[in-house]
């Protein structure tokens, strides 16, 4: 599979999934721009396109879950990164559960953190969300699996 966005990526990085919900609306979006921002308070940042459905749900809810994908979840990355949640319910094909704090988590991911947005800033053609981690899960059975990287999607 080829994708112009993936092919134009400048830096290889881990691939994750952002899970969002507001009211009855839910969405999952593939993401490769995320990292730890601070140890205290435990904070991460993610980068989202302003026109995305995910951005709308994050802005409405003020929270999201970030799941880090492993190499065996390449199909999930493609499924959630190549079409909009406005037209299709991507969560129908995903195995999810409610984790700590009642947030939505992806089954079998390497790790996942539920986050509350602290601030957002437009940077270039994306919006950067800085969010405090309020809960998390690590799937210890996946400790020997390699993280999914952008180069694995090329």
C-alpha positions as CSV (number, residue, x, y, z in Angstrom):
1,X,0.0,0.0,0.0
2,X,1.2,3.5,-0.7
3,X,0.0,6.8,0.8
4,X,1.4,10.2,-0.2
5,X,1.3,11.4,3.4
6,X,3.3,8.5,4.7
7,X,5.7,8.6,1.7
8,X,6.4,12.3,2.4
9,X,7.2,11.8,6.1
10,X,10.5,13.3,7.0
11,X,11.3,11.4,10.2
12,X,10.6,7.8,11.2
13,X,8.6,7.5,14.4
14,X,6.3,5.3,16.3
15,X,2.8,4.9,15.1
16,X,-0.2,5.2,17.5
17,X,-3.9,5.5,17.5
18,X,-5.8,8.4,19.0
19,X,-9.2,7.4,20.4
20,X,-11.8,10.1,20.9
21,X,-15.4,10.3,21.9
22,X,-18.0,13.0,22.6
23,X,-21.6,12.0,23.4
24,X,-22.5,9.2,20.9
25,X,-19.7,10.1,18.5
26,X,-16.5,8.0,18.6
27,X,-13.4,8.0,16.3
28,X,-10.0,6.4,16.0
29,X,-7.2,8.1,14.0
30,X,-3.7,6.9,13.2
31,X,-1.0,9.3,14.4
32,X,2.8,9.5,14.2
33,X,3.4,12.8,15.8
34,X,3.4,12.3,19.6
35,X,5.9,12.3,22.4
36,X,6.4,12.8,26.1
37,X,6.5,16.5,27.0
38,X,7.2,16.5,30.7
39,X,7.7,14.1,33.6
40,X,5.8,16.2,36.1
41,X,3.0,16.6,35.7
42,X,3.1,13.5,33.4
43,X,2.4,15.2,30.0
44,X,2.4,14.3,26.4
45,X,1.8,16.1,23.1
46,X,0.1,15.0,19.9
47,X,-0.3,16.7,16.6
48,X,-3.6,16.7,14.7
49,X,-4.7,18.2,11.4
50,X,-7.2,21.1,12.1
51,X,-9.7,19.8,9.5
52,X,-9.9,16.3,11.1
53,X,-12.9,14.8,12.8
54,X,-10.6,13.8,15.6
55,X,-9.8,17.5,16.3
56,X,-13.5,18.3,16.5
57,X,-14.0,15.5,19.1
58,X,-10.9,16.4,21.1
59,X,-12.0,20.0,21.3
60,X,-15.5,19.0,22.4
61,X,-14.5,16.4,25.0
62,X,-11.2,17.9,26.2
63,X,-9.7,14.4,26.4
64,X,-8.4,11.5,24.3
65,X,-6.6,8.2,24.6
66,X,-3.3,7.5,22.8
67,X,-2.5,3.9,22.1
68,X,1.0,2.9,20.9
69,X,0.7,0.2,18.1
70,X,3.0,-2.8,17.6
71,X,4.1,-4.3,14.3
72,X,1.2,-6.7,14.2
73,X,-1.3,-3.8,14.1
74,X,-0.3,-2.5,10.7
75,X,-3.8,-3.1,9.3
76,X,-5.3,-1.1,12.1
77,X,-3.0,1.8,11.3
78,X,-4.1,1.7,7.7
79,X,-7.8,1.3,8.4
80,X,-7.8,4.3,10.8
81,X,-5.4,6.5,8.8
82,X,-6.9,6.3,5.3
83,X,-10.5,7.3,5.8
84,X,-12.5,9.8,7.8
85,X,-14.6,9.0,10.8
86,X,-17.2,11.4,9.5
87,X,-18.1,8.9,6.8
88,X,-17.5,5.6,8.6
89,X,-17.5,4.3,12.2
90,X,-13.9,3.0,12.4
91,X,-14.5,1.6,15.9
92,X,-16.9,-1.1,14.5
93,X,-13.8,-3.0,13.3
94,X,-11.6,-2.4,16.4
95,X,-11.6,-4.3,19.7
96,X,-11.8,-1.7,22.5
97,X,-12.6,-1.6,26.2
98,X,-13.2,0.9,28.9
99,X,-10.1,1.4,30.9
100,X,-9.1,3.4,34.0
101,X,-11.2,6.5,34.3
102,X,-13.8,5.2,31.9
103,X,-11.8,6.1,28.8
104,X,-11.8,4.1,25.6
105,X,-8.7,1.8,25.1
106,X,-7.6,-0.3,22.2
107,X,-7.2,-4.0,23.1
108,X,-3.7,-5.5,22.5
109,X,-1.8,-2.2,22.0
110,X,1.7,-1.9,23.5
111,X,0.5,0.8,25.9
112,X,-2.2,3.4,26.2
113,X,-2.7,6.6,28.1
114,X,-5.8,8.6,28.8
115,X,-5.2,12.3,28.7
116,X,-6.9,15.6,29.5
117,X,-6.0,18.5,27.3
118,X,-4.2,21.3,29.0
119,X,-3.6,23.6,26.0
120,X,-3.5,23.6,22.2
121,X,-1.5,25.7,19.7
122,X,-1.5,25.9,16.0
123,X,2.0,25.0,14.7
124,X,2.4,25.0,10.9
125,X,-0.4,23.0,9.3
126,X,-1.3,21.1,12.5
127,X,-2.7,21.7,16.0
128,X,-0.5,20.5,18.9
129,X,-2.3,19.4,22.0
130,X,-0.5,19.3,25.3
131,X,-2.3,16.9,27.6
132,X,-1.8,15.5,31.1
133,X,-1.8,11.8,31.5
134,X,-4.6,10.8,33.9
135,X,-4.6,7.0,33.5
136,X,-2.8,4.3,31.6
137,X,-2.4,0.7,30.7
138,X,0.6,-1.4,29.6
139,X,0.0,-4.8,27.9
140,X,2.8,-6.9,29.4
141,X,2.1,-9.8,27.1
142,X,3.3,-7.5,24.2
143,X,6.6,-6.7,25.8
144,X,8.6,-8.7,23.2
145,X,6.7,-7.1,20.3
146,X,8.3,-4.3,18.3
147,X,6.6,-0.9,18.0
148,X,5.0,-0.1,14.6
149,X,7.1,2.5,12.8
150,X,6.3,4.7,9.9
151,X,8.8,2.8,7.7
152,X,6.7,-0.3,8.3
153,X,3.8,1.4,6.5
154,X,5.8,2.2,3.3
